[in-house]
Amino acid sequence: MRYRVGLIGAGYISEFHIAALRRLPQVELLGLCDIDAARAAATAEKFKVAVFASMTDLVKAGANVIHILTPPHTHTQLSLQALELGCHVLVEKPLAEDAEECERVRATAAAKGLQVCVNHSLLYDPQVVRALDAVRSGKLGRVVSVSILRGSAYPPYQGGPLPPQYRSAGYPFRDIGVHALYLFQAFLGPITQIEADWMSLGGDPNLAYDEWRADVRCRDGMGHFQLSYNVRPMQSQIIIQGTRGVWRSDLFLMFSALRAATPLPKSIERVVNAMTDSVRPLIDVPRNVVGFIRGKVLPYHGLQALIADFYRSLETGNSVPVPVEEAAPVVYWTEKIARAADEDHACRMSRLTLADSVPIVVTGASGALGGALVKRLQAEGERVRIFVRRAPEEPLHNVEVALGDLGDPRAVDRAICGAKMVIHVGAAMKGGWIEHQCATIEGTRNVLDACERHGVEKLVHISSMSVIDWAGGRPDEPVTENTAFEPRAEERGAYTRAKLEAEKLVSERCASGRIKAVILRPGQIFGGKIPLLSPAIGRKVGKRWLVLGDGKVRLPLVYMDDVVDAILLAAEGDMASGQIVQLVSDEELTQNDVLRLAAHGERVVHVPRRMLFLVGKLSEVLLKPLGRKSPLSKYRLQSALAKRRFCSLHAQSALGWTSRVGVCEGIRRMVKPR
């Protein structure tokens, strides 16, 4: 073996470096190291490689090439260390976070007679290679502009210290924008100017900015880049416009198409190009799927192809695929944009200051219920601190803003420090189990820990009536605070499962005497930002309402203003710690009743219960081989369509609460707002 390789970093991308190295006969993979010993051990076990304590130990074992797969801020230091130890270097993008650091790496490599290659992997993506070949062959004439459209998403946040992508405002551009910039450089020559903009629409609430746009001027033309964490389905497209043709590459769907200028009449040319656009995907996509199955098209194909070319260049003495000189300008422009975003965000955050003490902290204040509660507190002259993931666009009177995610214990602690009372409304309302476990379970645990640590006098915890058993009782048997917990929460869904675990955490902490808390379980809230006609009542299909079952299921409805009343009573009252109160109106309306009041006489179609249960059971059978749970499982349908009554045993006696507005008046306000 001419090249003996060590990997620094055992994260997700290491898997594809390992796969690439094992395809190369001239390369031996010695092992890996990572500052996270558990992650290193797990990756080593999965791929049957050795674990080393440090880069120095790898070199002592014979490594003469080091792959650096760590976060960007470590790239320069680790590259210099590897060069000083006498190793060639392959480093993940971006090479550094400063152009001067790039020069240090280049100069050190030159002095040592060693090579450094940066993983600009999309240059080796099969669709990009085809596009570059088309440009070089002259098919497009002179290229005048390139547009890159990219959608992205980060893995679900699982709680604990925030991952790197959320620690700085400019990280998304450092992470994804760098790809666009080196592609512009490849197609249009050196970059000479960039104008960029950014904003947040909430696609990933932990990102400071989730929409990015850059207009790029290059030596040979102009480029446009759009990066979105909101657009679905995600996309990765490159559109290259030339004087003789337009080339479109779809990197996710793996096809390319050419619209060419021809001597044909324009009407015929349009037909020809329309056929090209439609037929090409029908050819490319199946061919690439077959190639993927046969192992000809690889996961992260560009990365693996670049690694192979890197080792060929070491053998032949040719220039490496992406030398430092080529990567350094990309670092310069990437940092110019990312740092401007960092500064913009820091300026905005500097205006968010927290007092040493505050009467009330409200979590989940950006949600419908939390927002309505904060408005009421403001109207009553209360000073309040809200804990949210995104700052309001405009300052709120008498409201402090603490930013952070419920899954981040440090952020929660900072928000609750100095609070007299906490009203914990925040929870996950969408997403899979990871999102619900993080925001609802770990978030509640973090709130409890902070309340205990800072001596908070009272916690009002907002739970849900979904935590109790709806399907197990007799028909018309009332569901109360004494009804048993849901025995099959996992089958009811991630929301129910997480809310149940969170409520149990609060009850256990109260029972131990470590905190004082009360638990409110609202029923089906409507009003404000929450619509009345939810899927629990019916679904609009064309001009008809589709109702599951006969429409005679009673609904545990409660109007938004009435829920806010109850929360304030719980905050002001002297209920026993651990007391649970359900919030549901005395007015018992069925699905049919609500549609009669709110659907303006539109036609209602009922789906028979037996048919629904049959479909639910069939969906379970079909999805089981795929390892997926059905969203329409028979048990879930039985729970949703259980003909039970809902009431509270303690709302009046313990809380002094009855619904002030009520369901019928609430519906009237929503249907005919004042």
PyMOL commands that set and color helices and strands:
alter all, ss='L'
color gray80, all
select helices_A, chain A and resi 14-21+37-47+55-60+72-84+99-112+121-124+126-137+164-166+171-188+266-293+301-316+324-349+368-379+409-416+433-453+465-467+489-492+494-511+560-572+591-598+609-626+634-640+651-655+663-671
alter helices_A, ss='H'
color red, helices_A
select strands_A, chain A and resi 3-8+27-33+50-51+65-68+88-92+116-119+143-151+191-199+211-218+222-228+236-242+245-250+255-260+358-363+384-388+399-403+419-424+458-462+478-479+517-522+524-526+539-541+544-548+554-555+557-559+580-583+589-590+603-607+645-646
alter strands_A, ss='S'
color yellow, strands_A
deselect
rebuild
show_as cartoon
